[in-house]
Amino acid sequence: MISNAREREVRIVVVDRDPSVAGRIRAVLEQELPRHLESGEASARVEIFVAPTPCQGCRAVSEWAPALFFVDTLSRCATGQDLLRRVREGNQDVGIVLTDPDLDPDTALDAAWRGASAVLSRPFTDGQLLRAARKALDFHDGRRAERDTRYAFALTLGHELKSPLDAVEMILNNLVSGFLGTLSEPQIDGLQRALARIQTMRSLITDYLDWSRLGAERRRRNPRVFPAAEVVHKVMDQAAEVARDAGVVLLSDVSPSIRLRADPWEIEVLLGNLVSNAIKYNRPNGRVFIRVQEDDHAVSFEVEDTGIGIDPAALGRLFKPFSRLRDPRAEGVSGSGLGLAIAREIVLLYDGEILVESTPDVGSCFTARLRRCRGVDLPGAAIPCPFDGP
Ligand code: ADP
């Protein structure tokens, strides 16, 4: 990360079951890496967090947004495997250096395929360690630049598309309300259909912007402690008009005592997408029930609907970007195919999972389970653990 024009800060997370290896990685990188990174007038500062466990290491990667992650246990850590998968799918910029002592060629190949930027077989020299760090850092820098450019482009595009939509919508609304003269029923009907198309386009643009922002702003997350009811009520308010138009009733059950530490924007987008689907794929006089539950390990947001349901054979296609099921019962329902993929990305940020149960013609229930985690003491303590409790 470039904190100002003259100093570059490089954050690194290290996980190693052997404390002496972790200590050596820290010492070499702290002492030598800044010298390798300095260019012209710009200096470099390296900040290292040695995580006590692989899971805390992965958590630190998600929360602290380091440039590099040195890890020795990916093949045995489910969270680590997940992290590699996310790198491959293009949603993490961290450069991963795998330092597994039991590394065989198959695991090394597999790790490279899944997104590791460098693989160090042990024992390694200081020079090899530095080369691996620089290689992984190149990967990180390239990804970061690409993502920021993409996001800047998405923002401009979003703005350029939304402004004319707002203007056209205002004109159409004036026509429909009769301010510019009396219109016939068929004319009003046509204009109302045009207004509905504008809403569809606006939600496509919003999904696209959320998707881009999720990737670009990972390091500018803003976690705070807040009641789950706050976000539930906000999402219900936002969805109220669409639900009314669709003839769907929104209900909720959330105890005011349930609090979570999270980025409110992320939780709002997650829940908003599930609720929006529960309304879109419902039936007239249907219901949407939002429940929030907690236990020691997680906070769960559950969204149940009485809608068209999902064919069991199609469940495996959910949560992939741009994957829309071709269900004749949803003919005419518009969408970007990004809502569930966005929801899943957000859940992964909380080391959680998203589950779905569905019965065709009866309804679906999506549960987003966000894991609590107690205290990863990150350097600078700038970014706390998302579920550190109230
Ligand atoms: P979309 O913008 O198409 O709604 P999503 O990613 O939100 O995209 O959902 C992907 C697909 O999953 C939808 O197109 C729809 O076929 C199916 N789906 C999502 N939620 C539900 C639901 N509550 N009931 C039935 N089908 C659903």
Residues whose N, C-alpha, C, O or C-beta is under 5 A from the ligand:
A	BS01	ADP	N277 A278 Y281 G307 G309 I310 S323 R324 L325 S334 G335 S336 G337 L338 G339 L340 A341 S364
